[in-house]
Amino acid sequence: MKTTDLGPLDLSQAKRAQCDKEVKPEGMAVLTSHTEGSGDVYRLAIFSDGMCDGGPVIVDVMPTAP
């Protein structure tokens, strides 16, 4: 299996519902990936403890340079 380092995960600016507690990521799923410009972009679903609606946070990320 090929792995890709996406760099650190910073969810401090993620939009959350008012009732959400601290975001504590527990799992991740890659929803899609595509090439944009000179790199790959991944759409991720981040599953966390403390989300009042139980839904994931969806983010788009590009791998950081090594």
C-alpha positions as CSV (number, residue, x, y, z in Angstrom):
1,M,0.0,0.0,0.0
2,K,1.3,3.4,-0.9
3,T,1.1,6.1,1.8
4,T,1.2,9.9,1.4
5,D,2.3,12.2,4.2
6,L,-0.3,15.0,4.3
7,G,1.5,17.0,7.0
8,P,0.0,18.1,10.3
9,L,-3.7,18.3,10.8
10,D,-4.8,21.7,12.1
11,L,-8.6,21.8,12.8
12,S,-8.4,25.0,15.0
13,Q,-10.2,27.0,12.3
14,A,-12.8,24.3,11.4
15,K,-16.4,25.5,11.5
16,R,-18.4,23.7,14.2
17,A,-21.8,23.9,15.7
18,Q,-22.1,25.9,18.9
19,C,-22.8,22.7,20.9
20,D,-19.6,21.0,19.7
21,K,-16.9,20.4,22.3
22,E,-13.2,20.2,21.7
23,V,-12.4,18.4,18.4
24,K,-10.5,15.2,19.1
25,P,-9.8,13.5,15.7
26,E,-10.2,9.7,15.9
27,G,-10.5,8.6,12.3
28,M,-10.2,9.7,8.7
29,A,-11.5,8.7,5.3
30,V,-10.3,9.8,1.9
31,L,-13.4,10.8,0.0
32,T,-11.8,12.0,-3.3
33,S,-8.5,13.0,-4.8
34,H,-7.5,15.0,-7.8
35,T,-4.6,16.9,-9.3
36,E,-4.7,20.7,-9.1
37,G,-1.9,22.8,-10.4
38,S,1.4,21.1,-9.4
39,G,0.0,18.8,-6.7
40,D,-2.7,16.4,-5.5
41,V,-5.7,17.6,-3.5
42,Y,-7.4,15.2,-1.1
43,R,-10.9,15.7,0.3
44,L,-11.0,14.1,3.7
45,A,-13.7,13.3,6.3
46,I,-12.3,13.7,9.8
47,F,-14.3,11.9,12.5
48,S,-14.0,13.3,16.0
49,D,-15.1,12.8,19.5
50,G,-17.1,15.7,20.9
51,M,-19.1,16.6,17.8
52,C,-22.7,17.1,19.0
53,D,-24.3,16.1,15.6
54,G,-22.0,13.2,15.1
55,G,-21.0,14.3,11.7
56,P,-17.5,14.5,10.3
57,V,-15.5,17.6,9.4
58,I,-14.8,17.7,5.7
59,V,-11.5,19.3,4.6
60,D,-9.5,19.6,1.4
61,V,-5.7,19.2,1.9
62,M,-2.6,19.2,-0.2
63,P,0.5,17.2,0.9
64,T,3.3,19.4,2.4
65,A,6.7,19.3,0.9
66,P,9.1,16.8,2.7
